[in-house]
Amino acid sequence: MNYPTFDTTKVMTCVLPCLPEDCACVVPGCVVLLSSEQASIAHQIKEKPLKVAFINGDLSHTYRHLGFKSLTGLQR
């Protein structure tokens, strides 16, 4: 069987400052404050097709994003 591969050389990690959890809300898109270096990187990749995952900030012990769906079979 031919499985797709995951090219780790094309993974980019970018820490984005966002609103604190108590100010969380649902908005169309993502609004963040970028440094000039981060803005330069965003400008360079703006026309490239990307698969993006935002991790952290949407889940805590007391808050669940409206789109969050629990996964079955997970243990703490």
C-alpha positions as CSV (number, residue, x, y, z in Angstrom):
1,M,0.0,0.0,0.0
2,N,1.2,3.5,-0.8
3,Y,0.9,5.9,2.1
4,P,1.4,9.6,1.9
5,T,4.6,10.9,3.5
6,F,4.9,13.8,5.9
7,D,7.8,16.1,4.9
8,T,9.2,17.5,8.2
9,T,11.5,19.9,6.3
10,K,8.5,21.9,5.4
11,V,7.2,22.3,8.9
12,M,7.2,25.9,10.3
13,T,6.5,26.7,13.9
14,C,5.4,30.3,14.7
15,V,4.4,31.4,18.2
16,L,1.5,33.9,17.9
17,P,0.4,36.1,20.7
18,C,-3.4,36.0,21.0
19,L,-6.1,37.3,23.4
20,P,-6.2,35.7,26.8
21,E,-8.6,32.9,27.4
22,D,-11.2,35.0,29.2
23,C,-11.5,37.3,26.1
24,A,-11.9,34.4,23.7
25,C,-14.6,34.7,21.1
26,V,-15.5,33.3,17.7
27,V,-14.4,35.4,14.7
28,P,-14.2,34.7,11.0
29,G,-10.5,34.2,10.4
30,C,-7.6,34.7,12.9
31,V,-6.5,38.1,14.2
32,V,-3.0,38.3,15.7
33,L,-0.3,40.8,16.4
34,L,2.9,40.1,14.4
35,S,6.4,41.3,14.8
36,S,8.1,42.7,11.7
37,E,10.0,39.4,11.3
38,Q,6.8,37.4,11.5
39,A,5.1,39.7,9.1
40,S,7.9,39.3,6.6
41,I,7.6,35.5,6.8
42,A,3.8,35.7,6.4
43,H,4.3,37.9,3.3
44,Q,6.8,35.4,1.8
45,I,4.4,32.5,2.1
46,K,1.1,34.3,1.5
47,E,0.6,32.7,-2.0
48,K,1.6,29.2,-1.1
49,P,-1.0,26.5,-0.3
50,L,-0.6,25.7,3.4
51,K,-2.1,23.2,5.8
52,V,-2.3,25.0,9.1
53,A,-2.9,23.8,12.7
54,F,-3.4,26.2,15.5
55,I,-2.5,24.5,18.8
56,N,-3.1,25.8,22.3
57,G,-5.3,28.6,23.4
58,D,-8.7,27.0,22.4
59,L,-8.7,24.3,25.2
60,S,-8.3,24.5,28.9
61,H,-9.8,22.8,31.9
62,T,-12.6,25.3,32.0
63,Y,-13.1,26.5,28.4
64,R,-13.9,24.5,25.2
65,H,-14.1,26.3,21.9
66,L,-17.5,26.0,20.3
67,G,-16.1,23.8,17.5
68,F,-14.2,21.4,19.8
69,K,-15.4,17.8,19.7
70,S,-14.2,15.4,22.3
71,L,-12.1,12.4,21.2
72,T,-13.1,9.1,22.5
73,G,-10.6,6.7,24.1
74,L,-8.2,9.4,25.4
75,Q,-7.0,9.3,29.0
76,R,-5.2,11.9,31.1
